[in-house]
Amino acid sequence: MDEDFYRARASQVRDIAETADPFTKQRLLKLADQYEVWAGNPSRASRSLARPIPLPSTPTRGKT
């Protein structure tokens, strides 16, 4: 299975989730997120996180 398949499946599952009851909708949206991960996309949770502040470069030992 390739990335396009997983993206298409995620879209189909999200469409189905729109008509589901709240409990089932939540589970279907989690499933759609998993399909996105399998497609090579970051999950929604990781997309919502802010980028970490880059660490300052450390000076090399022995050089001033």
C-alpha positions, 0 to 999 in steps of 0.5 A, a space after each residue: 500500500 502506498 501513501 496515496 492509498 492511506 491519504 485517500 482512506 483518511 479522507 474517507 474515514 473523516 467523511 464517515 465521521 461527520 455523520 457518526 455519533 460523538 463517540 464513534 466520531 472521535 474514534 474515526 478521527 483517531 483512525 484517520 490520523 493514524 492513516 495520515 501517519 502511515 502516509 508519511 504525514 505528521 500526526 495532528 498532535 505533532 502538527 499542533 506543537 510549537 517548534 522547540 527553540 534551537 539549542 545554542 551552539 556549544 563552544 569547542 573545547 580548547 578554543 576560546 
